[in-house]
């Protein structure tokens, strides 16, 4: 199995401390399920597979959205709050 480097933003770390489990979202991301990306983002993801850069977007709650991006083997998990 390939080792993956995962970085999280401070806002995501705070939510994890409050009980958010990233595991299901990371499994989806690494499994190819890109969540709620737009059609344009889906096209860009398909093109970017050759350069190892993909984006996934997951709604956690109506007010919280996770953005997961992988580039050159490094993954960053970011938070968007409404």
VENLIN-V419149 format. One line per field, one symbol per residue. phi: phi as a letter, one per 20 degrees, with the letter a starting at -180 (. if undefined). psi: psi as a letter, one per 20 degrees, with the letter a starting at -180 (. if undefined). Layout:
phi->???
psi->???
//
This chain:
phi->.ffdecdcfgffgffffeofdfgfffffgfeneemdffgfffffgfffgfdmcccccceebgdccedcccblnddcdcccde
psi->ppppppqqrhhghghhhjipoighhhgggiiiojckqrgghggggghihhjloqpqpppgrhipppppppplipppprppp.
//
